[in-house]
């Protein structure tokens, strides 16, 4: 339960997203501004953004964004990366000094490609190779955290209000075809740089408003498959669940949504289409421990698209709007109106019904 003084804030956390179906680039300034009318949904303990299409000059390389607690940690992590990857470029992520953001770690990015010899010797495809490297660094390298690891995308997050985090990372200097954003109001987990949203693995990023009561069951199951939850917040597990279901098990986004926010058994029993009934029964019986319970609204970002999803009971607010080739998602209509005052077709998705948006083929 979120509290400020003795006033209960029942729906803390703010999420927002925008995507251009035509793959047109948008400045990060728009999504930063969208978080301003939702300021009261955050408490300054975490803000962050994910952006897709921002690294066209390095689009064929994995962009690893890392936090380091010291130069020595950075050097030892770089030495580790050189054993397994070709580092084509590395640099400190540009930031600006502002009073609202303090105690920042060393923030670095590496553009890397897995070494072919390593892929061959370990008999892994490159995505699994990168995912394992991320898990290893985050679980075993004290003072180093990979907080973004996709191609042609990046996550930017910190302890602070989201509008300040956007200024800190100079997001107005980036252009992407898709953006997501989050303002944190943590209730039972610490506010620290690695615990801010979005949570990512490879090109998947998740922003989440709510609380996961099934976290322990979800975490125990997903850690059996090599994932490690090290970032001290429940949302992290959703990212790994989506990666496991879609990348590893080959489910469609719609099928994965029907695992995470599964229909009630009573709904499945009333289903008139035998194929749909059989499919939902199979998914519920095959992945029972990946059902996410508790109130949530999430936006999943991925290369070429977004997916918005509410829990089945729709216990957290989320609205969608459109204008021309752009689609907007946010916790409140005010955020959509900030991005596009003339937004049309404003609607609230039904509980458990995914809204899947894709950039048209070849446009990104």
Protein Blocks (a to p, Z undefined) as FASTA:
>chain_A
ZZehjaccfkgciddddddfklpacdfklmmmmmmmmmmmpghiaccdddehklmmlmmb
ccdddddfbfklmmmmmmmmmmmpccfbdcdddddddfklghiacdddddddddfklmmm
nopafklmmmmmmmmmmmmmghiacfbfcehiacdddeddfklmmmmnommlpccfbdcd
dddddfkbccdfklpccddehjbccddedddfklmmmmmmmmmnopacfkopaklmmmmm
mmmmmmmnopafklmmmmmmgcdfklmmmpmblklmmmmmmmmmmmmmlpcgdjdddddd
dehiacddddfklpaccddddehjbccddfbfklmmmmmmmbghiacddehiacddddde
hiZZ
